[in-house]
Amino acid sequence: MSSSHRTGSHVLKPRAIKRMRQSQAALRPQREPLRFPDPEPPVWKPLG
């Protein structure tokens, strides 16, 4: 068994493997949606 050369029944090009992984990642829902903290309300200070 060679570790540098892939052997097996399915012979895919690296580009095809990458495309397959990307499509699977797109189908899978995101684990954690991006959350942004609420912006602080502006504090008005008298000028001068």
C-alpha distances in whole Angstrom, upper triangle without the diagonal:
4,6,9,8,9,8,11,14,16,16,18,19,19,23,23,21,23,26,25,25,28,30,29,30,33,34,33,37,37,37,40,42,43,47,49,52,56,57,60,64,66,68,71,73,77,77,79
4,6,6,7,8,11,15,16,15,17,17,17,21,21,19,22,25,24,24,27,29,28,29,32,33,33,36,36,36,39,41,42,45,48,51,54,56,59,62,64,66,70,71,75,75,77
4,6,7,9,12,16,16,15,16,16,15,19,20,17,19,23,22,21,24,26,25,26,29,31,30,33,33,33,35,38,39,42,44,47,50,52,55,58,60,63,66,68,71,71,73
4,7,10,13,16,16,14,15,14,13,17,18,16,18,21,21,20,23,26,25,26,29,30,30,33,33,33,36,38,38,42,44,47,50,52,55,58,59,62,65,67,70,70,72
4,6,10,13,13,11,12,12,12,16,16,15,17,20,20,20,23,25,24,26,28,30,30,33,33,34,36,38,39,43,45,48,51,53,56,59,61,64,67,69,72,72,74
4,7,10,9,8,9,10,11,14,14,12,15,18,17,17,20,22,21,23,26,27,27,30,31,31,34,36,37,41,43,47,50,52,55,58,60,63,66,68,71,71,74
4,7,8,8,10,12,13,17,16,14,18,20,18,19,23,24,23,25,28,28,28,32,33,33,36,38,40,43,46,49,52,54,58,61,63,66,69,71,74,74,77
4,6,7,10,13,14,17,16,14,18,19,17,18,22,22,21,24,26,26,27,30,32,32,36,38,39,43,46,49,52,54,57,61,63,66,69,71,74,75,78
4,6,10,13,15,18,15,14,18,19,17,19,22,22,21,24,26,26,26,30,32,33,36,38,40,44,46,50,53,55,58,61,63,66,70,72,75,76,79
4,6,10,12,14,12,11,15,15,13,15,18,18,18,21,23,22,23,27,29,30,33,35,37,40,43,47,50,52,55,58,60,63,66,69,72,72,75
4,7,10,12,10,10,13,14,13,15,18,18,19,21,23,23,25,28,30,31,34,36,37,41,43,47,50,52,55,58,60,63,66,68,72,72,75
4,6,8,6,6,10,11,10,12,15,15,16,18,20,21,22,26,27,28,31,33,34,38,40,44,47,48,52,55,57,60,63,65,68,68,71
4,5,5,6,9,10,11,13,14,16,17,19,20,21,23,26,27,29,31,32,33,37,39,43,46,47,51,54,55,58,61,63,67,66,69
4,5,5,6,9,10,11,12,14,15,17,18,20,21,24,25,26,29,30,31,34,36,40,43,44,48,51,52,55,58,60,63,63,66
4,5,5,6,9,10,11,12,14,15,16,19,20,23,23,25,28,28,29,33,35,39,41,43,46,49,50,53,56,58,62,61,64
4,5,5,6,9,10,11,12,14,15,17,18,22,23,25,27,28,29,33,35,39,42,43,47,50,51,55,57,60,63,63,66
4,5,5,6,9,10,11,12,14,16,17,20,21,22,25,26,28,31,34,37,40,42,45,48,50,53,56,59,62,62,65
4,5,5,6,9,10,11,12,14,15,18,19,20,23,24,25,28,31,34,37,39,42,45,47,50,53,55,58,58,61
4,5,5,6,9,10,11,12,14,17,18,21,23,23,25,28,31,34,37,38,42,45,46,50,52,55,58,58,61
4,5,5,6,9,10,11,12,16,17,19,22,23,25,28,31,35,37,39,43,45,48,51,54,56,60,60,63
4,6,5,6,9,10,11,14,15,16,19,20,22,26,28,32,35,37,40,43,45,48,51,54,57,57,60
4,5,5,6,9,10,13,13,15,18,18,20,23,26,30,32,34,37,40,42,45,48,51,54,54,58
4,5,5,6,9,12,13,16,19,19,21,24,27,31,33,35,39,41,43,47,49,52,55,56,59
4,5,5,6,10,12,14,17,18,20,24,27,30,33,35,38,41,43,47,50,52,56,56,60
4,5,5,8,9,11,14,15,17,20,23,27,29,31,35,38,40,43,46,49,52,53,56
4,6,7,9,12,14,14,16,20,22,26,28,30,34,36,39,42,45,48,51,52,55
4,6,9,12,15,15,18,21,24,27,30,32,36,38,40,44,47,50,53,54,57
4,7,9,12,13,16,19,22,26,28,31,34,36,39,42,45,48,52,53,56
4,6,9,9,13,16,19,22,24,27,30,33,36,39,42,45,48,50,53
4,6,6,9,12,16,19,22,24,28,30,33,36,39,42,46,47,50
4,7,10,12,16,19,21,24,27,30,33,36,39,42,46,47,50
4,6,9,12,15,18,21,23,26,29,32,35,38,42,43,46
4,6,10,13,15,18,21,24,27,30,33,36,39,41,44
4,7,10,13,15,18,21,24,27,30,33,36,37,41
4,7,9,12,15,18,21,24,27,30,33,35,38
4,6,9,12,15,17,20,24,26,30,31,34
4,6,9,12,15,17,21,23,27,29,32
4,6,9,12,15,18,21,25,26,30
4,6,9,12,15,18,21,23,26
4,6,9,12,15,18,20,24
4,6,9,13,16,18,22
4,6,9,13,14,18
4,6,10,12,15
4,7,9,13
4,6,9
4,7
4
